[in-house]
């Protein structure tokens, strides 16, 4: 017996166009002046979301998302948290060219960018200060700068810009750096050392 089949071909499914790309920049930001109010010991995260589609869109900004930061450390004694979860909102937006805050409408033309910043001071979800738990040593005997060996902080994020559009996923990435864990002398660390890893 001969069987003759009839094949039906469905039209190819069109993938929605890719609208955005995201790049990240991470730096260690340490400043220990003689005026305590301006002291900084933090990691600065900058996310640049770029609109790459070739048509202008006008829509209502619906910004939100989540940023997760985790110290990739050996198991800590006790139950202290090693992570910080940040709920992103409009206050984290440092720049966007075509956004009207009074109407909530954003206009995106090709190559427009939106810049998001977050500074993390090593405080976790349960208020643990990780600087107190990093392994560390005094650079000059028992005085001066107290410095950690290289530690790894992992970050990942999901960012929403516009309703009914898929979130922009920032895949996990690691930042490995030595950190200043204490100023135990005068002058402060920042006066005579630039990179704690050196």
LINCOR-V736233 format. One record per backbone hydrogen bond with DSSP energy under -1.0 kcal/mol. CO is the residue of the C=O (numbers start at 0). NH is the residue of the N-H. If there is no record, write none. Layout:
co={CO/CO}
nh={NH/NH}
This chain:
co={18/20/22/24/26/28/30/34/35/39/41/42/43/44/45/46/47/48/49/50/56/58/63/64/65/66/67/68/69/70/81/82/83/85/88/89/91/94/97/99/103/104/105/107/108/111/113/114/114/115/117/119/121/123/127/128/129/129/136/139/142/143/144/145/145/146/150/151/152/153/154/155/156/157/158/159/160/161/167/169/172/174/176/178/181/187/188/188/194}
nh={51/49/47/45/43/41/39/37/38/30/28/119/26/117/24/115/22/113/20/110/107/105/159/87/157/85/155/83/153/72/70/124/68/66/91/92/116/114/106/103/60/99/58/56/111/50/48/93/94/46/44/42/129/126/123/131/132/133/146/142/139/183/138/180/181/136/176/71/174/69/172/67/169/65/167/63/61/164/158/156/154/152/150/147/145/190/191/192/197}
